[in-house]
Amino acid sequence: MESLLDEKFTAVKAKHSSEEVLQKWRDLCGVVKNPKRRFRFTANLSKRYEAAAMRRTNQEKLRVAVLVSKAAFQFIQGVQPSDYTVPEEVKVAGFQICADELGSIVEGHDLKKLKFHGGVGGIADKLSTSTTNGLTTNDDALNCRQEIYGINKFTESAARSFWVFVWEALQDMTLMILGVCAFFSLVVGIIMEGWPKGAHDGLGIVASILLVVFVTATSDYRQSLQFKDLDKEKKKISIQVSRNGYRQKMSIYDLLPGDVVHLGIGDQVPADGLFVSGFSVLIDESSLTGESEPVMVNSENPFLLSGTKVQDGSCKMMVTTVGMRTQWGKLMATLSEGGDDETPLQVKLNGVATIIGKIGLFFAIVTFAVLVQKMLGRKLQEGTHWSWSGDDALEMLEYFAIAVTIVVVAVPEGLPLAVTLSLAFAMKKMMNDKALVRHLAACETMGSATSICSDKTGTLTTNHMTVVKSCICMNVKEVSKADKASTLCSEIPDSTAKLLLQSIFNNTGGEVVVNKEG
């Protein structure tokens, strides 16, 4: 047997055996009982053939795509850009390029179109600005520039009133079912027992609905006001801008096309623009594209997009597009179109309410049908089925009241109230811990979270490095407090202090610039 195996299957190796040998081995193992389970860890040749065929198909498709791309690229290279026509209102304002053309250049990373307009310098001339001195702060000129190119602000949704939150709270499925039950309970109760005795059950349901709605709406409305104040504080972002030939701090919302912005490590690009000068500039575009690898920005790739961050280096940027015309503005407009998803608890509660409502409605209909059938059978026996009196109508209404009672009893009136009060209590506890909650239902969502991933720099920290301890000439000292830091210079030798200052100046990214006072 060993000699037979050696003769027939010596080519079967642990790895990289030929497909012919592997197929021969499988044919032999076909007589083994339950071969699929016993040889489940061996290669599946049929799947291997399918994968090879798919690989060949994909390679052919890729080859065709590459050829088509090359042909398209050669065609584009051979076509000269068409002559750009400046709109009349832009000409009247004293500019030579419109906002849509600027947006297409930066958004499409169109080097050919940029070269057609004369590069960064040509764009600056057409925007009536200077890459060294920036814009001139003439009020009339700035207002005219705003009218043509817009302002660097995003469209915000109008503030919602308290009654909007009340309407949103009423959209709960359980509350809708309870509202229908309350209506029928009031109508039937008042007809059967009169006012006010017959309205007790219906008014009780209405009171529970109103309590749930107003607790939810009040909590969400208060949180919306707090978040509005928080957004105002968050918008107080300043950046270094050159205007009238000197450096000054400005709000990013006052930027206009033609402004020269100075960016450093950690800064967020405030608008779409073009690289003017700088060194070793790496831009993190993950917020827009999702790519984790930073992009090198230089004179060969001069495009800077709003919402991205400077990961390394520093540069000067000329703003070309602001506000909703930027990539970030378009992204924000897209995100604002989506609605709010229901939380898992809301989905489950709506499902429970729907099931309970259907079951209660089913038994109410069955009960009403049985009672009516009993009444009709009695009238048939008495021979009075063609004559109906007021007592018969009241009896029919009583049967309807019994059916409505079954539906009212089936729906749990206290469930929405209990859930709302528990979430409101959770929101109160989170507010005591300095955590703001925009929506009441978010407490339940956050309670289900097991891991929270957050950016550290600028989110959990303030993005400002601080020296807390120093070791100079073997002298270790805490310098976190201002009074201790002020005495540090007097405690070290003069030569050491001079060398320390020189090292600080050589390793800083600061610049000596001209301010308004000169």
Beta strands, then each sheet from edge to edge (+ up, - down):
strand 1: 238-243
strand 2: 246-251
strand 3: 260-263
strand 4: 272-284
strand 5: 295-297
strand 6: 303-304
strand 7: 309-321
strand 8: 469-472
strand 9: 475-478
sheet 1: 2+ 1- 3+ 7- 4+ 5-
sheet 2: 2+ 1- 3+ 7- 4+ 6-
sheet 3: 8+ 9-
end
